């Protein structure tokens, strides 16, 4: 079913969370020129959308779910709620969005003691949730380059892996005048993640240090040179990531009552986007109840947890932390750039949903890796950040933050194959000391050689088959038919 692209356009501006200054969107801003704080993008005509009842918006979005119109098939199914200033010709679609929500099986639910499901964002094109933000950011860049007739735009990002993979993929697809450069922390990115930007043809530059060091380099470039920064400081990326919230609501037929959404915090872009998206749905009457939102942080990188661990809001003080090694690499960030956005939306969220509607829990590295292994042993494809979410669910239950029948929706931000080296380290009990992870024998798994290779050389073909089969029978305890 082909559909007409929406004719109505919004009126978007950058809004500074530090000094409230506003800027037009005919230029790419990252931080406020006045005070240096981060931006949100706001549609000044958003209230016009309230003239359409929430029930009608549901019908519009549900009807679009069947469309074959390319520009409406991905995250822009929710066009009016995201970046309603873009023209159809500029929208980039690589199959991102519409990732499934997979209920945990009964065995795992019984073991955890709480009903839950994973939203598999590792099923996006570059195998992580970052494609949502990149689809929006690159659509905007494509429009900006076309309108200004630029002959070259250098896109640049700092990354622990997923951002660079997504940025390189979308830059490769759009092509000229866009060109991709990614800056990675040397030795801190898995081989699988490093392979992705290299395969997409990006220029990959490694610098000593951790993600926060890379980010400072990229920020310096963006402040002083003509480059397009693609980290979550880019407010267009945050807009694209709101689609996660819209999809979760649509999956449950727009009823998020009795639901809790767990999100790994990392650079805090995703939790910002999810809260921002849910608030839009609520303001338009598309959903009637805000779900609980729970952010999760490792004890090796937990500045947002520390801030909200202080119960009295007036006594809270935000301080960056020095990170230690984490298996949840995308969460290994000691100074999340989007923290001001989290604070902004959390205050709105709690004003509507009450004090218990938003919280942050802290989990250990041991719990994170074992959360991933536990999930994947029961049929999931969760990354270490997905393991962090499951660890967060278990911790939230211990703390009494959830109702007994509340359905938890866990964010598996990437595909498990991106983090397979951490699984191997656990199975081989070879984690470096800094991680603080000890492998438990009952959780390990390894291939087992059935017969020695030299026997293969010694035996005839028929004898090889018989001897090998007999060894398998003995190993598995098989019974005759």
C-alpha positions, 0 to 999 in steps of 0.5 A: 500500500503506497501512501502520500507523504504528509503535506503538513510541516512543523516549525522547528527550533533549537532550544538551549537547556542552559540559557533558553536561547533559541536558534533556527534549524537552517544551520547545524548547532551542537551546543549553545553559542551563548552558554555552551549547554546542549540543545533540544529540538522543539516544534513550535507548532506542536500544539496544532497536533492536539486538534487531532484526537489521540485515537485518530493519531493511533489510526494514522500510525497503525495504517502507516504500518502497512505502507510501502512508501519508503520514507514512511516505512522506518522511524518516519512512520511517526513523521509529525512527532519527530522532524516534520520539517524534512521533505520526502526526497531527503529521508534516508531509510535503510530498514531501521526501526520497527524492531520486535519486542520478544517476551521472555520464555516462562522458564526465564520469567520464573527464574527472574520472578518478573514478567519481561520482554526484550526490544531487540534493537540489535535487529537494526541495519548496523545491529544497534539502536544508533541507526534510529538517530542516524536515519534522522541526522543524515536525513537532515544533513542530506537536506542541509547539503542540498539546500546549501549546495555544499560540495563536501560535508565531513561527518565525524563522531567519537565512538565505543563502536556502535555510533561509528558503525551506524555513522559510517553505514549511513554516510556510505549509503548517502554518498557524496557530498557526505564523507565519514570519519570516526575517532575511536579509543585505541584498544577499547573497541571490539574487533567486530565493532571496529570491522564495521566502519572499516567495511563501510569505507570510513576513515578510522582514527584511533586515539589513546584513552577512553570514549570521554577523551575521544569526545573532547577531540571531536568537540574541539573539531566541531567548535573550530572546523566545518564538520558535522558532529554525529554524537548524541550532542547532535539534537537530530539524533535524539529526535530519531531515537524517540521512535523507540518509545513510539514503537513500544507504545504501538506494539502494546496497542498504545496501552503502556499501563503496568509497563516499565521500560529499562534503559542503559544510560551510557551517554544518556541520549537514549533515555532522554529520547525515550522520555521525550517521546513518551511525553509527546505521546501523553500530551497528544492523548495517544497514550493515557498512562506514562510507563515507569522508566528505569535507567541502569548504570554500571558501578564502573560508570555511574554519575547519573545514578549517584545524582539521583541516589540523593533523595532530596532534589535540592541537595543533588549535585552532578559530578562526572566520574572516572570510569573503570573498564566495563563489559557494557562498553557503550555505557562506559562514559563518566560524563554523559553529554545528555545529562541536562536533557535527562534532568529536564525530562525527568522533572516533567515525567515525575510531575505527571507520573509521580516520584516513582515513575523515574528512577536509576539503579546501579549494577555490578559488572559481574551482574551485567555479563551474567545477565547477558549470558542468562538472557541468551541461554534462553533464546535472546540475542542481547548485547552486554547493554541488554545484560545490563538491563536484565541486571537492572531489572533484577536489582529493581526487583530487589529494591521493591521498585516494581509491582509484581505483575508489571511488565518490564521492557528491556532495551537490548541496544545491540546484537550479541555478536558485537560483544562476543569477545566478552562472552569468550573471556567469561567462558575462558575466565580470562577477564583482565583484573580491572573488570572485577569479573570472576567466571563461574564454572556452571556458566561456562560453555566450550566446544568439546573434541569428540575424537583426536585428530590423529585418529581421523588420519588412522581410521578408514572412512567407515571406521571413522564414522562408527568410532565418532558416532560411538563417542557421541553416543557415549558423551550424550548418553543416547538410547537405542531406537 
